[in-house]
Structure formats: C-alpha cells, structure tokens
Amino acid sequence: MTNDPAGQSVASRIEPIQNSRVSLATLSLILFKIGATSFGGLWAGTQKLERELVIKRAWLTVEDQKALMVAATLIPAPKFLAFGGMVGFRLRGWTGSIVALFSIMAPPALCVLGGAIVLNPDVLGGPMPTLTRTVGIGVIGLLFGNAIHQIRSSRVTPRQRTIGIGIGASVAASAILGAPLILSALAGLALGIWLIRPGEENES
Amino acid sequence: MTSDTVGFLDILLLISFSSLFSLGGGNGPLAIIQDRWVNSGLLEPSLFSWALALGYLSPGPKAGFLSGIGYYMYGLPGALAAIIGIILPTLVGAGAVTYWFDRLQPVIKRISLPAGFVIAGMISAAAWNLAKPIALTPIEIGAILAIAIWVGWRSPEPAFIVLGAAGVGLAGWMLA
C-alpha cells in the first residue's frame, strides 16, 4: 500500500468510482493484464491486484479487496478466477463478470494451449524438471512474502496485530495438519470478528 | 489426442462438476480429472503431467492447465469446452456471492479487519503445501526465506521473481 507523507494510506482515501464509468473494454483490458502478469495464483498476486484495482483505478477499496478475497474462497471455483468474476460483477453486473472471467482466464489458457500444440514433453524433457523446481521455489517465496505483506498492511493496533498473527498462524497450522482450508478460514474469521473489533484501528 | 470417447459436452460437464471440489482452494479439477480420465486410460499420464507443468509456468489463474487437458482430450473444441466448463460455475458463484456481498456490507466491514490475518494464514498454508513434496535443500530454504523477506518488505514485481527462478533453473541445467 502507498503512504503519503502524513502516513495515511492513499488507498483508504479513494472512493470507488461509479460502476457505469467502467467500460467493458477497460475492464477486459485490465483483467487480461492481471491474468497475463500475475504468477503464483490469487495470494501471490495480492500486491499486483492492490496496485491495479485499488491504487491505480480505485475500482475497489483495500477493505473491498480483502473481503472479496475471502469471499472468493466461498465460491466452488479457482479462487483467482472467482475473484475476477466478483470484481467484474461489482463493476458491470453479469456482463462484466463474463467479460472479467474470460479476460483473466485467457492468458494462462492461451499459454498452456500454445505449449500443448507446439511442444511436447520430449522436446523439453531435459530442463523441464529443473525449471519447474526453481520456479516452484520462487512461487513459494512469493507466497510467504505475500503473507508477510498482508500482516504488515493491516491497519490495526499492536494488540490487534498480535491477536491477528496468532489467528493467522492457527489457520495455517490447522490447514497444514489436514483440516479443510475453508473450515480453518471460517473458524479464524469467527475468532477474528470476536477479538478484533472496529474502532480500535491504528490510523497513524 | 488420446481419447475417441470423450466429446465437447463430456468435457464441459466433467470440468464444471470438478470445480465444485475447489471450495476453499482445493484443487478439485486436478483430482477429478486424474480419477476419471487418467486412471481410466483416456488420457496419458505424461500428457496430464505436461499440461500441469505448462499451467504452472503460465501466468494468471492456475486453472489455465485445463485448456491443455481439454486439447489433449478433444482438440481445440475440447480446450474451449474446458474453459467454458470452469467459467460457468465460477460465473454463477461469483454473481451470487457478490449479490449477497452488497447486502451484507455491515458484516463485511466486521470481516475485513481480521481478514488480512486469515488470508495470511491461508497463503502460508498454501505455500507450505507446495513446499512439502519438493524435499527442499538448505540452500533452497534460504532462497525461499530471502524471496519472502524481499516480497514482504519491498514488493517487487512477482513476474521478475518467477522469470529469475526460471533463468536460474535453465542455467543450472545447462551447467549440469
């Protein structure tokens, strides 16, 4: 998140623009760009989404983005795709959602399709295992980095932050130990809603 | 192409059905496809793995690998069927959840404060599950820590990290 000299979040002062002002072509272009330049799934792309949708375009507030990311886990679909569909729906209804979904899905689908048509496993059989391993390591680092960024960007008091980190660690631990991710997340949210209440936020 | 018995509608329906098992971030389509098409011999395991690898190296939603699966099953119409198959249930779900989202703003406001921490936990779990089967070396663990700290504090462009990692992998293979 970008901060001004006074330390106040720029994104927090941006009001969402009127939905009718967002053309389908612009929506398509931005979602295509996000789809073409984001690696590692929804979580790894959080900062890019924040830059494009919150700071540059003001289509969402930071709170909207976080809420949509959580809501995306409630949809039985890939989370990144679900997030794009919800952004499109918020801006232009059903048509916007269709446009957003096809636009965000087009880059990976075309890349994979191109690879499937042009290449075969024998052509790149040599470097492929090494490549997938090093790219995997990069993506894992990205994911952990985005987890740190999520915690650092939360506008809460130190006490709330400590509680929040405990909740986040509990969600991660329970999911790693085999509990369904959705149940762990919902339990963490319920606990967070109970323990982290609005009104105590650190605005500075 | 490995299958003569699977058509456009079969692909669309199976992919749509499989997305129901993606709730909460589970990789439902992968498991369902493996169970229904790979285990039954309709799709060669090497092609299945290849489509997954391509999806992993591609930007955007990881569901992009479905276009490769669809292509191997039924050519270009199969790829289109797979994409429509994953988009249809997503469209319905996204519309429904967003509709209620608008009406539940007060609740959403309460959720948004702890949401960042819950998301951080979910991201960490996803990263852990990705790392678990790799059997990382100490150097690789150090690299992950360095990238995590860099991303957490300096917010670099993720594409550069992925391309850099691919470059390191390619260089390592050429030197080996």
Interface residues (C-beta under 8 A of the other chain):
Chain A: I34 G35 A36 T37 S38 F39 G40 G41 L42 W43 A44 G45 T46 Q47 K48 E63 K66 A67 L68 M69 V70 A71 T73 L74 I75 P76 A77 P78 K79 F80 L81 A82 G84 G85 M86 G88 F89 R90 W94 S97 I98 L101 F102 I104 M105 P107 P108 A109 L110 C111 V112 L113 G115 A116 I117 N120 P121 G126 P127 M128 T130 L131 T132 R133 T134 V135 G136 I137 G138 V139 I140 G141 L142 L143 F144 G145 N146 A147 I148 H149 Q150 I151 R152 S153 S154 V156 Q160 G164 I165 I167 G168 A169 S170 V171 A172 A175 I176 P180 L181 I182 L183 S184 A185 G188 L189 L191 G192 I193 L195 I196 R197 P198 E201
Chain B: S19 L20 F21 S22 L23 G24 G25 G26 G28 S46 L47 S49 W50 A51 A53 L54 G55 Y56 L57 S58 P59 G60 P61 K62 A63 G64 F65 L66 S67 G68 Y71 Y72 L76 A79 I83 I86 I87 P89 T90 L91 G93 A94 G95 V97 T98 Y99 F101 D102 I108 K109 R110 I111 S112 L113 P114 A115 G116 F117 V118 I119 A120 G121 M122 I123 S124 A125 A126 A127 W128 N129 L130 A131 I134 L136 E140 A143 I144 L145 A146 I147 A148 I149 W150 V151 G152 W153 S155 E157 P158 A159 I161 V162 G164 A165 A166 V168 G169 L170 G172 W173 M174 A176
